[in-house]
Amino acid sequence: MSKKTKKDWTAKESQVQSAIEEYLKLLESGGRCAYIKNNSGAYKTERGGFVRFGRAGSPDFLLFLDGGRCWHLEVKTKTGRQSKSQKEYQAMVEELGHRYLIVRSLGEVVELFEER
């Protein structure tokens, strides 16, 4: 297996999420938003069953902004794609007038706050 060079390195989705969450913490402490890091998934119990949590397809972050606005942020890597349930969730919330965004870097989130 060949070694990766700096040029080949791409951030993992979890790394991008962590960076975005740190930025959102700063914004929240400054009164610019409130946010929820939204987790969904399942884990296997000792007895072999599964416990599911969260809603399938829901985004990584829910942001609450002034004026009653809500943004739904889904974090993906450069090549990441939405699942079927994520596309269905997006269609549902956009039909209700919410803003749903796929972000691929911290820079994209910073730009969103600079433009508003």
C-alpha positions as CSV (number, residue, x, y, z in Angstrom):
1,M,0.0,0.0,0.0
2,S,1.4,3.4,-1.0
3,K,1.9,6.3,1.5
4,K,-0.4,9.2,1.1
5,T,1.2,12.5,0.5
6,K,-0.1,15.9,1.7
7,K,-1.6,16.4,-1.8
8,D,-3.7,13.3,-1.5
9,W,-5.0,14.0,2.0
10,T,-8.7,14.7,2.3
11,A,-10.5,15.5,5.5
12,K,-12.9,12.9,6.8
13,E,-16.6,13.9,7.2
14,S,-16.2,13.6,11.0
15,Q,-13.3,16.1,10.9
16,V,-15.3,18.6,8.9
17,Q,-18.2,18.2,11.3
18,S,-15.9,18.9,14.3
19,A,-14.5,22.0,12.7
20,I,-18.0,23.3,11.9
21,E,-19.2,22.6,15.4
22,E,-16.3,24.6,16.9
23,Y,-17.3,27.5,14.7
24,L,-21.0,27.2,15.6
25,K,-20.0,27.3,19.3
26,L,-18.3,30.6,18.7
27,L,-21.3,32.0,16.8
28,E,-23.7,30.8,19.5
29,S,-21.6,32.3,22.3
30,G,-21.8,35.6,20.4
31,G,-25.6,35.4,20.0
32,R,-25.6,34.9,16.2
33,C,-27.3,31.5,16.3
34,A,-28.3,28.5,18.4
35,Y,-27.6,25.0,17.1
36,I,-28.1,21.3,17.7
37,K,-25.7,18.7,16.5
38,N,-28.1,16.1,15.3
39,N,-27.1,12.5,15.6
40,S,-28.9,9.5,14.2
41,G,-27.9,5.8,13.8
42,A,-28.0,2.6,15.8
43,Y,-25.9,0.6,18.1
44,K,-25.8,-3.1,18.8
45,T,-26.8,-4.2,22.3
46,E,-25.1,-7.0,24.3
47,R,-28.1,-9.2,23.5
48,G,-27.6,-8.7,19.8
49,G,-30.5,-6.4,19.1
50,F,-30.2,-2.8,17.8
51,V,-31.3,0.4,19.4
52,R,-32.0,3.1,16.9
53,F,-31.8,6.8,17.7
54,G,-32.5,10.0,15.8
55,R,-34.4,10.3,12.5
56,A,-33.1,8.6,9.4
57,G,-32.2,11.2,6.8
58,S,-32.1,14.2,9.3
59,P,-29.1,16.6,8.9
60,D,-25.9,16.8,10.9
61,F,-26.8,20.3,12.3
62,L,-30.0,22.3,12.9
63,L,-29.3,26.0,13.1
64,F,-31.8,28.5,14.6
65,L,-31.3,32.1,13.5
66,D,-32.9,35.4,14.1
67,G,-36.4,36.0,12.6
68,G,-37.5,32.4,13.2
69,R,-35.3,31.1,10.4
70,C,-33.9,27.5,10.5
71,W,-31.1,26.0,8.4
72,H,-30.6,22.3,8.1
73,L,-26.9,21.6,7.4
74,E,-25.8,18.2,6.0
75,V,-22.0,17.7,6.0
76,K,-20.4,15.7,3.2
77,T,-16.9,15.2,2.0
78,K,-15.9,16.4,-1.5
79,T,-17.2,13.2,-3.0
80,G,-19.9,12.4,-0.5
81,R,-23.5,11.9,-1.7
82,Q,-26.9,12.0,0.1
83,S,-28.7,8.8,0.9
84,K,-32.3,8.3,-0.2
85,S,-33.6,9.1,3.2
86,Q,-31.6,12.4,3.3
87,K,-33.0,13.4,-0.1
88,E,-36.5,12.7,1.2
89,Y,-35.9,14.7,4.4
90,Q,-34.5,17.6,2.3
91,A,-37.6,17.6,0.1
92,M,-39.9,17.6,3.1
93,V,-38.3,20.5,4.9
94,E,-37.8,22.6,1.8
95,E,-41.6,22.2,1.0
96,L,-42.1,23.7,4.5
97,G,-39.9,26.7,3.5
98,H,-36.8,25.8,5.4
99,R,-33.3,26.2,4.0
100,Y,-31.4,22.8,3.6
101,L,-27.8,23.0,2.7
102,I,-25.1,20.5,1.9
103,V,-21.7,21.8,3.1
104,R,-18.4,20.3,2.4
105,S,-16.0,22.5,4.4
106,L,-15.8,24.9,7.3
107,G,-15.2,27.7,4.7
108,E,-18.6,27.1,3.2
109,V,-20.3,27.6,6.6
110,V,-18.3,30.8,7.2
111,E,-19.4,32.1,3.8
112,L,-23.0,31.4,4.7
113,F,-22.8,33.6,7.8
114,E,-20.9,36.3,6.0
115,E,-23.6,36.6,3.3
116,R,-26.5,36.8,5.6
